Amino acid sequence: MPNNSYPSDCNKLPRHVAIIMDGNGRWARRRGLVRIKGHVAGVESVRTIVRLARKLGVSYLTLFAFSEENWQRPAMEIRALMALLRRFLHRELPEMQENQIALKAIGNLPQLPAAVQRDLAQTIAATAQGTANKMVLTLALSYGGRSEIVQAVQALARDLLAGRLAPEEIDAALLARYLYTADLPDPDLMIRTSGEYRLSNFLLWQSAYTELYVTDTLWPDFREEDFLAALDAYCQRDRRFGLTQEQIQDQDASDPGH
């Protein structure tokens, strides 16, 4: 059994972890099952990792659940995925409330079926507890990183043309306020399962300095020990944000709280 504890010699617990949950289809295919069985199995991994992240003290957990490109999949699979999402929202609401987990959703949400939009809105409202929340769980649904940036630029342009902004006011921090994730910190760690080395159009702007961790484990098999391994790898990283190691050391030395 995993010990469900973060490395005791590490004081760098990531504040925000993002996960590309990949490999459900391959998991099912290797077992001679239909693809939706892989998605069903993947829900158990979601439940396990949300519980562990909350227990360890991760403040933000963002899961890539359904991409804009996923709309191109067979209609039967999409319907099954939407039904699975609704079932997850209904079943997990009591536990989210009990454990002070606030649910959020990012993406082109109006593309989702009306019933899914309704259930999402109800669950988000039911878990919104203000400062009492201990973790924010964000589901990326009908999400595309490039589309997110395009819509942010469009909204910014409208404000510019309306005279609410001056060109010299525009910088990276301002643009970030127009993104879906305006109220979330950038991810410290991004985990991708199934061994694929790409971002797949996920949090492109936000991941400029995110630490990446790739595992060959397929998402339905991803459990506590896998998550802890990713955190342990993160603990070994030096996050310099473009600075030299000497500059980082100087900053640490000048920080009385370090």
NUBAKE-904579 format. One line per field, with one value per residue (C-alpha): residue number from 1; x negated, y, z negated. Coordinates in Angstrom, 1 decimal. Example, Ala and Ser with C-alpha at 12.3 -4.5 7.8 and 13.67 -1.06 7.14 Angstrom:
! residues 2
i <- [1 2]
c1 <- [-12.3 -13.7]
c2 <- [-4.5 -1.1]
c3 <- [-7.8 -7.1]
***
This chain:
! residues 258
i <- [1 2 3 4 5 6 7 8 9 10 11 12 13 14 15 16 17 18 19 20 21 22 23 24 25 26 27 28 29 30 31 32 33 34 35 36 37 38 39 40 41 42 43 44 45 46 47 48 49 50 51 52 53 54 55 56 57 58 59 60 61 62 63 64 65 66 67 68 69 70 71 72 73 74 75 76 77 78 79 80 81 82 83 84 85 86 87 88 89 90 91 92 93 94 95 96 97 98 99 100 101 102 103 104 105 106 107 108 109 110 111 112 113 114 115 116 117 118 119 120 121 122 123 124 125 126 127 128 129 130 131 132 133 134 135 136 137 138 139 140 141 142 143 144 145 146 147 148 149 150 151 152 153 154 155 156 157 158 159 160 161 162 163 164 165 166 167 168 169 170 171 172 173 174 175 176 177 178 179 180 181 182 183 184 185 186 187 188 189 190 191 192 193 194 195 196 197 198 199 200 201 202 203 204 205 206 207 208 209 210 211 212 213 214 215 216 217 218 219 220 221 222 223 224 225 226 227 228 229 230 231 232 233 234 235 236 237 238 239 240 241 242 243 244 245 246 247 248 249 250 251 252 253 254 255 256 257 258]
c1 <- [0.0 -1.3 -2.0 -0.1 -2.7 -4.8 -8.6 -9.4 -12.6 -10.8 -9.2 -8.2 -4.6 -3.2 -0.4 1.2 1.1 2.5 3.0 3.5 5.5 4.4 4.7 8.3 8.9 5.6 6.3 9.6 8.3 5.5 8.2 10.5 13.1 15.0 13.5 16.1 15.0 11.6 13.3 15.4 12.2 10.5 13.1 11.8 8.3 9.9 11.6 8.3 6.1 8.6 8.7 5.0 4.3 6.8 5.2 1.7 2.6 2.5 4.5 5.5 6.0 6.9 7.9 8.1 11.3 12.6 10.9 12.4 10.9 12.8 16.0 14.8 15.1 18.0 21.3 22.0 18.7 19.4 22.9 21.4 18.7 21.3 23.4 20.4 19.6 23.1 22.9 19.6 21.0 24.0 22.1 19.1 21.0 21.4 17.7 16.6 18.8 17.6 13.9 14.3 13.5 14.7 15.5 14.8 14.9 13.0 13.4 16.0 18.8 21.7 20.8 21.7 25.2 27.7 28.1 24.4 24.3 27.1 25.5 22.1 23.7 25.5 22.4 20.2 22.8 23.2 19.5 18.8 17.9 15.7 12.7 13.8 12.6 9.4 8.9 10.2 10.9 11.1 12.4 11.2 14.2 14.5 11.2 8.5 5.5 5.3 9.0 8.7 6.0 7.9 11.1 8.9 7.4 10.9 12.2 9.2 9.6 13.2 12.2 9.4 11.8 14.4 11.7 11.6 7.9 5.0 2.4 -0.4 1.6 1.4 -1.1 -1.3 0.4 3.3 3.9 3.9 6.9 8.9 8.2 10.5 8.0 7.9 8.7 6.2 2.4 0.3 -0.3 -3.6 -3.5 -1.8 -1.5 -0.8 0.0 -0.4 -3.9 -3.0 -5.4 -3.1 -0.8 2.1 3.3 3.7 2.9 0.5 0.2 0.2 -2.5 -5.3 -7.3 -5.4 -7.5 -6.5 -6.3 -5.5 -4.7 -4.0 -1.2 2.2 4.7 7.0 3.9 2.7 2.9 1.5 -2.1 -2.1 -1.0 -3.6 -6.3 -5.4 -5.5 -8.9 -10.2 -8.9 -10.7 -14.0 -13.6 -15.2 -12.7 -14.7 -12.2 -15.0 -17.4 -20.7 -21.2 -23.3 -20.5 -18.0 -20.4 -20.8 -17.0 -16.7 -19.5 -17.7 -14.3 -14.0 -11.3 -13.3]
c2 <- [0.0 3.5 5.7 8.6 11.1 13.7 13.3 14.5 16.2 18.3 21.7 22.3 20.9 22.3 24.7 23.9 20.5 20.0 16.6 15.4 12.2 10.2 6.5 5.5 4.1 2.2 0.7 -0.6 -1.8 -3.9 -5.7 -6.2 -3.8 -0.9 2.5 3.8 1.1 2.8 6.1 4.4 3.0 6.4 7.9 5.8 7.4 10.8 10.0 8.6 11.5 14.2 12.6 12.3 15.8 17.2 15.1 16.3 20.0 20.7 23.9 23.6 20.5 20.9 17.9 17.9 16.0 16.8 18.8 20.8 18.2 15.4 16.6 14.9 11.5 9.1 10.5 7.4 7.9 11.6 10.8 8.2 10.6 13.3 10.8 9.7 13.4 14.0 10.8 11.9 15.3 13.8 11.1 13.2 16.3 15.1 14.2 17.5 19.4 17.3 17.9 21.6 21.1 23.9 22.8 25.0 24.4 26.1 25.9 26.6 25.5 26.7 23.8 21.3 19.7 21.7 19.0 19.0 22.8 22.7 20.0 21.8 25.1 23.4 21.6 24.7 26.7 23.9 23.7 27.5 28.0 31.1 31.1 27.8 25.9 23.9 22.9 24.0 21.2 22.5 20.5 21.5 20.7 21.5 23.2 24.3 26.4 28.2 29.0 30.3 32.7 33.8 34.6 36.5 38.6 39.3 40.4 42.6 44.1 44.9 46.8 48.6 49.7 50.8 53.0 51.0 50.3 52.1 50.1 50.9 49.2 45.8 43.4 39.7 40.2 42.0 39.4 36.7 38.3 37.6 33.9 31.2 30.8 34.4 33.4 30.5 30.5 29.0 25.3 24.4 20.8 19.2 15.4 13.6 9.9 7.3 8.3 10.9 13.9 16.8 19.4 18.6 22.2 22.3 25.5 26.7 30.2 29.2 26.5 28.7 27.8 24.7 21.6 18.7 15.1 12.2 8.7 5.6 4.6 4.8 7.0 4.2 2.6 5.9 5.6 7.1 5.8 7.3 10.7 10.6 9.7 12.8 15.0 13.5 14.3 17.8 18.1 17.4 20.2 23.6 26.2 29.2 31.1 32.3 33.2 31.6 29.3 31.9 34.5 32.0 31.4 35.1 35.5 32.7 34.3 37.7 36.1 36.2 33.6 31.0]
c3 <- [0.0 0.8 -2.2 -0.7 -2.0 -0.3 -0.6 -4.1 -2.9 -0.3 -1.0 2.6 2.7 6.0 5.4 8.8 10.5 14.0 15.5 19.1 18.5 21.5 22.3 21.6 25.1 25.2 21.8 23.1 26.4 24.7 22.7 25.7 24.4 26.0 25.5 23.1 20.6 20.5 19.7 17.0 15.5 15.7 13.4 10.5 11.1 11.0 7.7 6.3 7.3 6.2 2.8 2.5 3.8 1.2 -1.6 -0.7 -0.5 3.2 3.6 7.2 9.4 13.1 15.2 19.0 19.3 22.9 25.6 28.5 30.8 29.0 30.6 33.7 32.1 32.8 31.7 29.5 27.6 27.1 25.7 23.3 22.2 21.4 19.5 17.6 16.7 15.4 13.3 11.9 10.9 9.2 7.3 6.2 5.0 1.4 1.1 2.6 0.2 -2.8 -1.8 -1.0 2.7 5.0 8.6 11.5 15.3 18.1 21.9 24.5 22.1 24.3 26.7 24.0 24.0 22.1 19.5 18.8 18.6 16.1 13.9 14.0 13.0 10.1 8.9 9.1 7.1 4.5 3.9 3.8 0.2 0.5 -1.9 -3.4 -0.4 -0.7 2.9 6.3 8.8 12.3 15.2 18.7 20.9 24.6 24.0 26.5 25.6 28.9 28.8 25.3 26.4 29.5 27.4 24.9 27.6 29.1 25.7 25.2 28.6 27.9 24.8 26.7 29.4 26.8 25.2 22.0 22.6 24.0 26.1 23.7 20.9 22.7 21.2 20.3 17.0 18.5 21.3 18.6 17.0 20.1 20.1 18.7 15.9 14.8 11.2 11.1 10.6 13.4 12.9 11.2 12.4 15.4 15.5 18.7 18.7 21.4 22.4 25.0 25.1 26.1 24.6 26.9 26.9 23.1 21.0 23.6 22.2 18.6 18.9 20.0 16.9 15.7 14.9 17.1 16.0 18.4 17.3 19.5 17.1 18.8 17.0 15.7 14.0 12.5 8.7 5.5 6.0 9.5 8.3 5.5 8.0 10.0 6.9 6.0 9.4 9.1 5.7 7.5 10.0 9.8 11.0 12.2 14.4 16.6 13.8 13.0 10.0 8.4 8.7 7.1 4.3 3.7 3.6 1.1 -1.0 -1.1 -2.0 -5.8 -5.6 -3.7]
***
